[in-house]
Amino acid sequence: MKVVVDLKLCEGNQRCMEAAPEVFDVREDDKAHLLMERPPESLREKVKLAMRMCPRQAITLED
């Protein structure tokens, strides 16, 4: 699985970080950055939660 963040949509709400801190980090530029682009399968549910929680729908998942 591959996680993608659309930085044009991201507003840095940090909801993704709340859901999956192992995968996302919101930095000083108020954008979500990936700590791992291809997280292990064990984190799939957390990434899916982050996708649902994102108010701007800036996170997508590719298999």
N, CA, C and O atoms as a GROMACS GRO file, in nm:
protein
  252
    1MET      N    1   0.084  -0.118   0.000
    1MET     CA    2   0.000   0.000   0.000
    1MET      C    3   0.088   0.124   0.000
    1MET      O    4   0.196   0.126   0.060
    2LYS      N    5   0.040   0.226  -0.068
    2LYS     CA    6   0.113   0.353  -0.077
    2LYS      C    7   0.020   0.466  -0.035
    2LYS      O    8  -0.094   0.473  -0.082
    3VAL      N    9   0.068   0.553   0.052
    3VAL     CA   10  -0.010   0.667   0.100
    3VAL      C   11   0.034   0.792   0.024
    3VAL      O   12   0.153   0.814   0.001
    4VAL      N   13  -0.065   0.871  -0.016
    4VAL     CA   14  -0.037   0.995  -0.089
    4VAL      C   15  -0.111   1.109  -0.020
    4VAL      O   16  -0.229   1.097   0.014
    5VAL      N   17  -0.040   1.221   0.001
    5VAL     CA   18  -0.101   1.342   0.058
    5VAL      C   19  -0.097   1.450  -0.050
    5VAL      O   20   0.009   1.482  -0.102
    6ASP      N   21  -0.213   1.504  -0.081
    6ASP     CA   22  -0.221   1.616  -0.176
    6ASP      C   23  -0.194   1.744  -0.099
    6ASP      O   24  -0.281   1.794  -0.027
    7LEU      N   25  -0.074   1.798  -0.114
    7LEU     CA   26  -0.034   1.916  -0.037
    7LEU      C   27  -0.110   2.041  -0.078
    7LEU      O   28  -0.113   2.138  -0.003
    8LYS      N   29  -0.172   2.039  -0.195
    8LYS     CA   30  -0.253   2.154  -0.237
    8LYS      C   31  -0.384   2.159  -0.158
    8LYS      O   32  -0.440   2.266  -0.137
    9LEU      N   33  -0.431   2.042  -0.114
    9LEU     CA   34  -0.555   2.035  -0.036
    9LEU      C   35  -0.531   2.043   0.114
    9LEU      O   36  -0.615   2.093   0.188
   10CYS      N   37  -0.417   1.995   0.159
   10CYS     CA   38  -0.387   1.984   0.302
   10CYS      C   39  -0.386   2.121   0.369
   10CYS      O   40  -0.324   2.216   0.320
   11GLU      N   41  -0.456   2.129   0.483
   11GLU     CA   42  -0.460   2.253   0.563
   11GLU      C   43  -0.388   2.237   0.696
   11GLU      O   44  -0.388   2.330   0.777
   12GLY      N   45  -0.328   2.122   0.720
   12GLY     CA   46  -0.254   2.102   0.844
   12GLY      C   47  -0.341   2.092   0.967
   12GLY      O   48  -0.303   2.138   1.074
   13ASN      N   49  -0.459   2.031   0.953
   13ASN     CA   50  -0.551   2.017   1.066
   13ASN      C   51  -0.505   1.915   1.170
   13ASN      O   52  -0.560   1.909   1.280
   14GLN      N   53  -0.406   1.837   1.137
   14GLN     CA   54  -0.344   1.739   1.226
   14GLN      C   55  -0.432   1.621   1.262
   14GLN      O   56  -0.397   1.543   1.350
   15ARG      N   57  -0.546   1.606   1.196
   15ARG     CA   58  -0.633   1.492   1.226
   15ARG      C   59  -0.564   1.362   1.185
   15ARG      O   60  -0.580   1.260   1.252
   16CYS      N   61  -0.488   1.366   1.076
   16CYS     CA   62  -0.416   1.246   1.032
   16CYS      C   63  -0.312   1.204   1.135
   16CYS      O   64  -0.293   1.085   1.161
   17MET      N   65  -0.247   1.302   1.194
   17MET     CA   66  -0.146   1.273   1.297
   17MET      C   67  -0.210   1.209   1.419
   17MET      O   68  -0.150   1.122   1.483
   18GLU      N   69  -0.331   1.252   1.452
   18GLU     CA   70  -0.404   1.193   1.564
   18GLU      C   71  -0.434   1.046   1.536
   18GLU      O   72  -0.424   0.961   1.625
   19ALA      N   73  -0.473   1.017   1.412
   19ALA     CA   74  -0.514   0.882   1.376
   19ALA      C   75  -0.396   0.787   1.356
   19ALA      O   76  -0.401   0.671   1.395
   20ALA      N   77  -0.290   0.838   1.293
   20ALA     CA   78  -0.176   0.753   1.259
   20ALA      C   79  -0.044   0.829   1.274
   20ALA      O   80   0.017   0.867   1.174
   21PRO      N   81  -0.001   0.852   1.396
   21PRO     CA   82   0.122   0.930   1.418
   21PRO      C   83   0.247   0.861   1.365
   21PRO      O   84   0.351   0.925   1.347
   22GLU      N   85   0.237   0.730   1.340
   22GLU     CA   86   0.352   0.658   1.285
   22GLU      C   87   0.373   0.692   1.138
   22GLU      O   88   0.482   0.673   1.083
   23VAL      N   89   0.268   0.744   1.074
   23VAL     CA   90   0.271   0.766   0.929
   23VAL      C   91   0.277   0.914   0.893
   23VAL      O   92   0.342   0.951   0.795
   24PHE      N   93   0.210   0.999   0.970
   24PHE     CA   94   0.197   1.141   0.935
   24PHE      C   95   0.262   1.234   1.036
   24PHE      O   96   0.266   1.205   1.156
   25ASP      N   97   0.314   1.345   0.985
   25ASP     CA   98   0.372   1.449   1.069
   25ASP      C   99   0.334   1.583   1.008
   25ASP      O  100   0.365   1.608   0.891
   26VAL      N  101   0.268   1.670   1.086
   26VAL     CA  102   0.236   1.804   1.038
   26VAL      C  103   0.348   1.895   1.085
   26VAL      O  104   0.378   1.904   1.204
   27ARG      N  105   0.409   1.962   0.990
   27ARG     CA  106   0.528   2.042   1.019
   27ARG      C  107   0.497   2.191   1.021
   27ARG      O  108   0.382   2.232   1.008
   28GLU      N  109   0.602   2.272   1.036
   28GLU     CA  110   0.588   2.417   1.047
   28GLU      C  111   0.520   2.480   0.927
   28GLU      O  112   0.464   2.589   0.938
   29ASP      N  113   0.523   2.413   0.813
   29ASP     CA  114   0.457   2.468   0.694
   29ASP      C  115   0.307   2.438   0.693
   29ASP      O  116   0.238   2.467   0.595
   30ASP      N  117   0.256   2.380   0.803
   30ASP     CA  118   0.115   2.344   0.817
   30ASP      C  119   0.068   2.248   0.709
   30ASP      O  120  -0.044   2.259   0.660
   31LYS      N  121   0.154   2.154   0.674
   31LYS     CA  122   0.121   2.050   0.578
   31LYS      C  123   0.156   1.915   0.639
   31LYS      O  124   0.251   1.902   0.716
   32ALA      N  125   0.077   1.814   0.603
   32ALA     CA  126   0.105   1.678   0.649
   32ALA      C  127   0.213   1.617   0.562
   32ALA      O  128   0.203   1.617   0.440
   33HIS      N  129   0.316   1.566   0.626
   33HIS     CA  130   0.426   1.499   0.556
   33HIS      C  131   0.426   1.353   0.599
   33HIS      O  132   0.392   1.320   0.713
   34LEU      N  133   0.465   1.269   0.508
   34LEU     CA  134   0.468   1.126   0.536
   34LEU      C  135   0.598   1.086   0.604
   34LEU      O  136   0.707   1.120   0.558
   35LEU      N  137   0.587   1.015   0.712
   35LEU     CA  138   0.703   0.956   0.778
   35LEU      C  139   0.739   0.825   0.710
   35LEU      O  140   0.854   0.781   0.714
   36MET      N  141   0.638   0.764   0.647
   36MET     CA  142   0.661   0.644   0.566
   36MET      C  143   0.556   0.642   0.456
   36MET      O  144   0.435   0.644   0.481
   37GLU      N  145   0.604   0.638   0.334
   37GLU     CA  146   0.517   0.638   0.217
   37GLU      C  147   0.446   0.504   0.199
   37GLU      O  148   0.332   0.497   0.152
   38ARG      N  149   0.515   0.398   0.236
   38ARG     CA  150   0.460   0.263   0.223
   38ARG      C  151   0.461   0.196   0.361
   38ARG      O  152   0.548   0.115   0.391
   39PRO      N  153   0.362   0.231   0.443
   39PRO     CA  154   0.357   0.171   0.577
   39PRO      C  155   0.322   0.023   0.570
   39PRO      O  156   0.267  -0.024   0.471
   40PRO      N  157   0.355  -0.050   0.674
   40PRO     CA  158   0.322  -0.193   0.675
   40PRO      C  159   0.171  -0.214   0.680
   40PRO      O  160   0.095  -0.127   0.722
   41GLU      N  161   0.131  -0.330   0.637
   41GLU     CA  162  -0.011  -0.366   0.632
   41GLU      C  163  -0.077  -0.351   0.769
   41GLU      O  164  -0.197  -0.325   0.777
   42SER      N  165  -0.001  -0.368   0.873
   42SER     CA  166  -0.056  -0.358   1.009
   42SER      C  167  -0.110  -0.219   1.042
   42SER      O  168  -0.187  -0.203   1.136
   43LEU      N  169  -0.069  -0.118   0.964
   43LEU     CA  170  -0.116   0.019   0.987
   43LEU      C  171  -0.229   0.060   0.892
   43LEU      O  172  -0.272   0.175   0.894
   44ARG      N  173  -0.277  -0.033   0.811
   44ARG     CA  174  -0.380   0.000   0.712
   44ARG      C  175  -0.504   0.064   0.776
   44ARG      O  176  -0.554   0.165   0.725
   45GLU      N  177  -0.553   0.009   0.883
   45GLU     CA  178  -0.675   0.062   0.946
   45GLU      C  179  -0.653   0.203   1.001
   45GLU      O  180  -0.742   0.288   0.994
   46LYS      N  181  -0.534   0.228   1.054
   46LYS     CA  182  -0.504   0.363   1.103
   46LYS      C  183  -0.498   0.463   0.987
   46LYS      O  184  -0.546   0.576   1.000
   47VAL      N  185  -0.441   0.422   0.876
   47VAL     CA  186  -0.434   0.510   0.759
   47VAL      C  187  -0.574   0.536   0.705
   47VAL      O  188  -0.606   0.649   0.667
   48LYS      N  189  -0.657   0.433   0.701
   48LYS     CA  190  -0.795   0.451   0.656
   48LYS      C  191  -0.871   0.548   0.748
   48LYS      O  192  -0.950   0.629   0.701
   49LEU      N  193  -0.847   0.539   0.877
   49LEU     CA  194  -0.909   0.631   0.972
   49LEU      C  195  -0.860   0.773   0.945
   49LEU      O  196  -0.940   0.867   0.946
   50ALA      N  197  -0.732   0.789   0.920
   50ALA     CA  198  -0.677   0.922   0.889
   50ALA      C  199  -0.742   0.979   0.763
   50ALA      O  200  -0.771   1.098   0.757
   51MET      N  201  -0.765   0.894   0.664
   51MET     CA  202  -0.831   0.938   0.541
   51MET      C  203  -0.972   0.989   0.572
   51MET      O  204  -1.013   1.093   0.521
   52ARG      N  205  -1.044   0.916   0.654
   52ARG     CA  206  -1.182   0.955   0.688
   52ARG      C  207  -1.185   1.082   0.772
   52ARG      O  208  -1.276   1.164   0.759
   53MET      N  209  -1.086   1.098   0.858
   53MET     CA  210  -1.083   1.213   0.948
   53MET      C  211  -1.037   1.342   0.880
   53MET      O  212  -1.063   1.451   0.931
   54CYS      N  213  -0.970   1.331   0.769
   54CYS     CA  214  -0.916   1.449   0.701
   54CYS      C  215  -1.031   1.536   0.649
   54CYS      O  216  -1.108   1.492   0.562
   55PRO      N  217  -1.045   1.660   0.700
   55PRO     CA  218  -1.155   1.744   0.657
   55PRO      C  219  -1.147   1.786   0.510
   55PRO      O  220  -1.249   1.822   0.450
   56ARG      N  221  -1.029   1.783   0.453
   56ARG     CA  222  -1.010   1.825   0.314
   56ARG      C  223  -0.997   1.708   0.218
   56ARG      O  224  -0.981   1.727   0.097
   57GLN      N  225  -1.003   1.586   0.271
   57GLN     CA  226  -0.988   1.464   0.190
   57GLN      C  227  -0.859   1.469   0.108
   57GLN      O  228  -0.859   1.440  -0.012
   58ALA      N  229  -0.751   1.507   0.174
   58ALA     CA  230  -0.622   1.524   0.108
   58ALA      C  231  -0.538   1.396   0.106
   58ALA      O  232  -0.430   1.393   0.048
   59ILE      N  233  -0.588   1.290   0.168
   59ILE     CA  234  -0.512   1.165   0.179
   59ILE      C  235  -0.578   1.058   0.094
   59ILE      O  236  -0.698   1.036   0.101
   60THR      N  237  -0.497   0.991   0.015
   60THR     CA  238  -0.546   0.878  -0.063
   60THR      C  239  -0.455   0.759  -0.040
   60THR      O  240  -0.340   0.772   0.004
   61LEU      N  241  -0.508   0.643  -0.070
   61LEU     CA  242  -0.437   0.517  -0.051
   61LEU      C  243  -0.437   0.441  -0.181
   61LEU      O  244  -0.542   0.419  -0.241
   62GLU      N  245  -0.318   0.400  -0.224
   62GLU     CA  246  -0.305   0.320  -0.345
   62GLU      C  247  -0.254   0.182  -0.306
   62GLU      O  248  -0.163   0.169  -0.223
   63ASP      N  249  -0.312   0.079  -0.365
   63ASP     CA  250  -0.266  -0.058  -0.334
   63ASP      C  251  -0.165  -0.108  -0.431
   63ASP      O  252  -0.117  -0.221  -0.418
   0.00000   0.00000   0.00000
